[in-house]
Amino acid sequence: MFTTKRLEKSLVTNADLHFNRTIGLPIEVVCLQRLHTLAFGRIQAYSEEYVQVNDQTFSRDQCLFFGQPVTTPSLKKA
């Protein structure tokens, strides 16, 4: 399930973060080292280095962000 989530729900680009912030969708912030959820909520601010959720700042290098990407890739079964 986590692999599917990483493939289909990862927010990687600024466009993905902007889309979720504009619509007001919540995102999940997950620690890369422990694979533990650190926060869940709406994006307050973001830049190339960080994303702010629930008055906490998270490094884009140290965390995974899950939400609704602008374009969801389709997985074709062979």
C-alpha positions in Angstrom: 0.0 0.0 0.0 2.8 2.4 0.9 4.4 1.9 -2.6 1.1 2.6 -4.3 0.7 5.7 -2.2 4.3 6.9 -3.0 3.6 6.4 -6.8 0.1 8.0 -6.9 -0.1 10.6 -4.1 3.4 12.1 -3.8 3.6 15.8 -4.0 6.9 16.5 -5.6 6.7 19.7 -7.7 5.7 23.2 -6.7 2.7 22.9 -9.0 1.5 19.9 -6.8 1.9 21.9 -3.6 0.3 25.0 -5.1 -2.7 22.9 -6.3 -3.3 21.5 -2.8 -2.8 24.9 -1.1 -5.1 26.7 -3.5 -8.0 24.2 -3.1 -7.3 23.8 0.6 -6.8 20.1 0.6 -4.9 18.6 3.6 -1.6 16.9 3.1 0.3 14.2 5.1 3.9 14.8 6.1 5.9 11.6 6.6 9.5 11.3 8.0 11.8 9.7 5.4 13.9 8.0 8.1 11.2 6.4 10.3 8.3 6.4 7.8 6.2 7.9 10.5 3.5 10.6 10.0 4.7 13.9 11.4 1.7 16.1 10.5 -1.6 16.2 8.6 -3.2 19.5 7.6 -3.4 22.3 5.1 -0.3 23.9 3.6 0.3 27.3 5.1 3.4 28.2 3.1 6.1 26.5 0.9 9.3 27.2 -0.9 12.1 25.2 -2.6 13.4 24.2 0.9 10.4 23.7 3.2 6.7 23.2 3.5 4.8 24.7 6.5 1.8 22.7 7.9 0.1 23.3 11.3 2.6 26.0 12.2 5.5 23.6 11.8 8.2 23.8 9.1 9.3 20.6 7.3 12.3 20.2 5.1 11.5 19.0 1.6 14.7 16.9 1.7 13.8 15.2 4.9 10.1 14.4 4.4 7.6 13.0 2.0 4.4 14.9 1.3 1.2 13.1 0.2 -1.9 14.7 -1.1 -3.6 15.1 -4.5 -1.0 15.6 -7.3 -2.0 17.9 -10.2 -1.7 14.9 -12.6 -2.0 11.3 -11.2 0.0 8.8 -13.2 -1.9 5.8 -14.5 -0.4 2.5 -13.6 -0.8 0.0 -16.5 -1.0 -3.6 -15.6 0.9 -5.9 -18.0 
